[in-house]
Amino acid sequence: MFSATAQSQEKVKHEVPANAAPKDFSKPAKAFVNLPADLEKTLLETANKQFKFQVDKIYFLEDDWVIGREPSYPNRVTMRTRFGYCLTNQDGKWIRTIWTLQQRSDLKGGWTNTYLFVAGNPNDYNPAPVINYDPKLVKIDYKP
């Protein structure tokens, strides 16, 4: 028999698989893109509404957006996507997950403020501990 219970609004903890290899944040640091404060705030709000776990920091893993178009003429731009790290500080340790961020087009040549995180890299989707995390190692160039 099932009982109806209210869902907790509290964030859950990541369950890091025992065989998850730690991800060294310092080695490929040139690939990480630090976000402007206003965009990061918007993305953190979006992520924390969407996910059951807390997201404390977001970085892009690619220098440019990938543009998505309609499959048929006039092939309007419908969205753009970019891989990103979502970092969570859990019990003093950083945990990372990879997600694909989508931003919707307004279908008039501009972008909306509608963002969505969808499943990331299918070969690297498990939460993993992060070592050598230092925000100073992250480059600060951002291309909108």
N, C-alpha and C positions, 0 to 999 in steps of 0.2 A: 504494500500500500504506500502511496506517495503522500507526502504532506507538503502543504504550501508554506514556504518560508520566504521572508524578505531577503533579497540579495544584498550583500554587504557592498557599500560604496568604497570600502578600503581596497587599496591596491594590493595585488598579490605579488609574491616574490617569484623571480625567475627560477626555474629548475634547470640547472646547468648539468647536461649529461656528464657522467663520470669520465667518459672518453673524449670530452671536448678539449681540443688543443688550445692552449692560451694564444691569443692574438697579440703580437707585439706591435704596439701602436707607433713605435719610433721608427721602425724600418721603412715602411712605405708612407711616411708622414707627408711627403710632397704631394701625395694623391688626395689628401684631405682638404676640404675647402671650408673654412670658417665662415659662418653666415652673418650677414648684417643683423644687428640686434633686433630690429623690428620684424624681419622675416623669421628669425629664430624664435622669437616670442610667439608669433602666429603658429609656427610649426609645432612648437612645444605644446601649445594649447590644443591643437588638433590631435597630436599624438596622445596626449593624456586623456582626451575625451574618448578616443578610439580604442586604446589599449587598456587591458586590465592591470598592466604593470606601469610603474612610474618611469617616465623618460626625463632625464636631467640635462642631456646635451645631444645635439644633432649635428652631424657633419655630412657633407656631400662627398662621394667617392669618385666623382667624375667632374671633369672641367666644364663640360657643356651638357645642355639638355638634349634629349632625344625627342624629336617632333613626331607626333602621331597625326595622320591625315585620314579623312574619309576614303574608303576604298573606291568610290565611284566619283565621276565628274560632278561638281567642280573641285573635288579633293580639298575641301576646306580643312584647315588645321583644327583639330578637335581637342588636343591635349599635348602636354609635354611631360616627360618622365626623367627621373634621375635617381641613381642608387644612393642610398644614404645609410650611415651608421646611426642607430639610436643607442645612446649610452645611458645606463642606469647605475647609480651608485647604490649598491646593495651591501649593507653591513660593512662599509668601508672599502669594498672592492668594486671595481668597475666591471660591468657586464655589458656586452655589445650584442645587438641583433642587427641584421641587414634587412632593409625594406626598400621598396621602390616607391618613391614619392610621385604622385600624379598631380598636375595642376591643369585645371580645365580652361579651355579657350572660351572667349565670349563670341566666337564665330564671326567676329568683325575685325580680326587682326590684333586683338589685345588678349589679355589674360584676366580671369576672374580671381577672386581670393578664395576659391574653393580648392582645397587640397585633400588628398586621400592617400594613406599609406596602404600599399598592397604587398603581397608576398614578395620577398626579395630574391636574391640569388638562390636558385633551387639547389645548388651544390654547397651552399653555406648558410643554411637557414637556422641552425640551432644557436641558442644563446651560448656565448663563450666568454671566459674571463679575459680581461684586457690587462696586459702588463706594460710597463713603461709609458703610461699615459701622462702626457705633459702638454697642456694647451699651448705652450710656447712653441712646440714643435710643429704646430699646424699652420699651414700657409694661410694668408688672409685675403687672397684674391678671390673675388666672387664675380661670376658673369651671370646677370639676370637672364 
